[in-house]
Amino acid sequence: MSELLEEEAIALPCLDGLNPATRRRIEQAVLEIFSEREFYRVGLIEVARAANVSLQTIYKYYGSKEALLFSCLDAQLSELAARMIDHLQGIEDYKERLRKTFWVVLDYFEQRPQVAQLIMSSVYVNTWRKHANYHNPLLFGTFMKVLAEGRSRGILNDQVDERILLDYIFGILARLTQMQVQRRDMGSLTAQSSVLFEMLWRAIARPDA
């Protein structure tokens, strides 16, 4: 992915007062338009027309094209995090909880390929990192909590930083979901999730566990 060289941080939009139905229309328009074309080829007027709102509304609540894109992406990732937390309820076995977490991510992007395409087409990593919600505490915090538990119980590899374990998991998930969008002939990843997870598990589990 390309990178934009920007020095200023991208502030969080203030969405207080924005009608929930209007916000949903805007987020859907962002998802549809930015998943089809690169960031620099999209104009805010297109988003406004697709969402049936005024351009002034976009500027009032989001401020810029970058803030609009990353705010809507954060909403998508927060939905994924909420689904993940919901699916983890009631699962006691540690490995099965991590397996379910893996499955939820695959299933989410399989059901929403536009989100994966948007990330590939329009997200500039260097710019996203400057956005206040880049780390999405709900999503990444959930993952880090699960990983920390696994290490404390002597289940996961403790020879590297927890963040490296997170990189392994996210790296594999990102590659799988992106290539599923591009190749279109890999079949259902969720149907293969058990095999795929066992491959990942061998990489992150403590060798002598």
WOPE-V975522 format. One line per field, one symbol per residue. phi: phi as a letter, one per 20 degrees, with the letter a starting at -180 (. if undefined). Layout:
phi=???
This chain:
phi=.fceeceefefffdegneggfffffffffffffffecfgfeddfffffffelcefffgffednbfffffffffffffffffffffffffneeffffffffggfgfgfffffcffffffffeceegffgfeegdgekgfffffffffffffffemeegdecfgffgfffffffffffffffffemcemffffdffffffffgfedffgef
